[in-house]
Amino acid sequence: MAKQKNILPGFNLSLGYTLLYLSLIVLIPLSAAFIKTTELSFNEFWNVVTAPRVLASYQLTFGASLIAALINAAFGLLTAWVLVRYTFPGKKIIDALVDLPFALPTAVAGIALTAVYAGNGWIGSWLEPHGIKVAFTPLGVIIALTFIGLPFVVRTVQPVLEDLEAETEEAAASLGANRWQTFTKIIFPAIWPALLTGFALAFARAIGEYGSVIFIAGNVPFVSEITPLIIITKLEQYEYASATAVAVVMLVISFLLLFAINGLQWWFNRHANAAR
Amino acid sequence: MSIEIRNIRKNFGSFSALNDVSLDVPSGELVALLGPSGCGKTTLLRIIAGLETPDSGSIHFYGEDATARQVREREVGFVFQHYALFRHMTVFENVAFGLRVRPKETRPSDAEIKRRVHELLELVQLDWLADRYPPQLSGGQRQRIALARALAVEPKVLLLDEPFGALDAKVRKELRRWLRRLHDELHITSIFVTHDQEEALEVADRVVVINKGQIEQVGSPQEVYDHPVSPFVYQFLGNVNQFQSHIHEGEAKIGDVGLKLDAHHDTQNSSALAFVRPHEIEIYKERHGDSAAFEADVHYINAIGPLVRLELKIANKVELIEAELTQARFRELGLTQGEHVFIYPRNVRVFLDGQHTGGYIQQI
């Protein structure tokens, strides 16, 4: 068989390097977690990962992450829209502010959020009299996760919105569509794959988040204790095998969720590729 | 009058895009807005559509003031240069869009929509593409779909912004003839914008020549081509040779050559621009009669096609003169490159500096 010639040289080398790199950085550490878990018998494993306190933490972690990602999807879209569609003084500064959650050490963010939302903080002292407690409750967890996830949605949706032709909106208007119809039928279908990507990234990031959450969560078992904290606690008690067991469960759930989101995207792209 | 445009002004910052433009478009006519890029023609079209608001002035549709109406209430069909089709919708859904977004009371039934869309797709001869997506179509097909989509809402006025500008030359020619035939069938009042004079002259009932935010001339293609009212229109419509000249008592001097005019008999010592179309130049190898002639050398010959294009160089002049001869005349003369010839302009039009009127000379 004749060797296929490719205009871009170095396919073998670059693919080999990519696989090696991914193995070293991602696959080997992950498989180590699985291997470490096998030190436990299946019954031990099952007891560890279904302990009531651990189950409550799954619920909090995945639930709060989902809510935070949804909030980010809505407000990230709005922020991206404002940044793309309007010019106003200070736009560059706001644009830069969006990236701040990326850059800030998460522990710093956690402490800052706690200080603001605690019962005696700037915002917390306003909310407390109305019976809304933020710090040391699941609400606090959601706020911290929303904070760290914002840039993902904004930065994935922004370029797509920028590429959107203003003419298609004008065409829709000239055909008699009102603003809402133009948004739902013309703009939203164009940006929703990007929005879904941003949502998935924010969601994944929120599931793994530790630093910014532990301060504001207060870590009350069954109430505001997230799964990553449970893993850390177990590690501190030298229960390496059960720590990795919980980690493996998280990993599998995260993987399945991302797989589902990717599947949805693949389905959509196939749909859209028919349109290419 | 189906469209009356009154004293429209539009500025973008300090740039004046339209400066006091007024225009009437009679019902059922196909009108071309013709001008170079940046002359304001697209802005005018967008103001008529309601996609842009004028700083002052008004737009009337069939006698009703439409200036304050939103674009979706104006009942105009707008066709964009780059089609602006909805790429995530099939061709069928694109055309159906305008019907589907109507409020419930006026929205046709699904069966009715289906019937109407297929009728329109047949009209643009693309019924077989109904289930495709826009990116799967060629440029010409996309533009026809865009036209069908605009017609679906039964607009009172059809507006086309450089509709053939993004297409290659052959498709462009086909499509503009097709548009003309379609207009003859539908008789919908239409305005299209173009910078291509050939397109405007071939397709339109009337041509509106625009320059620097102002209307230079309005007339039938024949009128604007044969009787341009200003140097700009002369230059913009077709090839033309331009000379600096000097007018004195009915004679135009270009270089050392004096041409007799049938106007400007009382003009004293004025400078002017003189125009000669390439096909209005006669060429002889010897002096011919006693009228004034330019002496020139044949600089370049392009003999492809029905007309032979010559570039002629007058001694001591930098600009070349362009001339067009029929193949028969060219063979009869037997011209070769570098040959010395005599040029007789048969039809010269002069415009005194700062004036919009001119006189003709006829020779031979």
Chai-1 contact restraints between the chains, C-beta under 6 A:
chainA,res_idxA,chainB,res_idxB,connection_type,confidence,min_distance_angstrom,max_distance_angstrom,comment,restraint_id
A,E167,B,F80,contact,1.0,0.0,6.0,A-B,restraint_1
A,E167,B,A84,contact,1.0,0.0,6.0,A-B,restraint_2
A,T168,B,A84,contact,1.0,0.0,6.0,A-B,restraint_3
A,E170,B,L51,contact,1.0,0.0,6.0,A-B,restraint_4
A,A171,B,A84,contact,1.0,0.0,6.0,A-B,restraint_5
A,A173,B,V71,contact,1.0,0.0,6.0,A-B,restraint_6
A,A173,B,R72,contact,1.0,0.0,6.0,A-B,restraint_7
A,S174,B,V71,contact,1.0,0.0,6.0,A-B,restraint_8
A,S174,B,F78,contact,1.0,0.0,6.0,A-B,restraint_9
A,L175,B,F97,contact,1.0,0.0,6.0,A-B,restraint_10
A,L175,B,G98,contact,1.0,0.0,6.0,A-B,restraint_11
A,L175,B,V153,contact,1.0,0.0,6.0,A-B,restraint_12
A,G176,B,R72,contact,1.0,0.0,6.0,A-B,restraint_13
A,G176,B,G98,contact,1.0,0.0,6.0,A-B,restraint_14
A,G176,B,V101,contact,1.0,0.0,6.0,A-B,restraint_15
A,G176,B,V153,contact,1.0,0.0,6.0,A-B,restraint_16
A,A177,B,V101,contact,1.0,0.0,6.0,A-B,restraint_17
A,Q181,B,V101,contact,1.0,0.0,6.0,A-B,restraint_18
A,P189,B,H88,contact,1.0,0.0,6.0,A-B,restraint_19
A,A275,B,R87,contact,1.0,0.0,6.0,A-B,restraint_20
A,A275,B,H88,contact,1.0,0.0,6.0,A-B,restraint_21
A,A275,B,Y133,contact,1.0,0.0,6.0,A-B,restraint_22
A,A275,B,P135,contact,1.0,0.0,6.0,A-B,restraint_23
A,R276,B,P135,contact,1.0,0.0,6.0,A-B,restraint_24
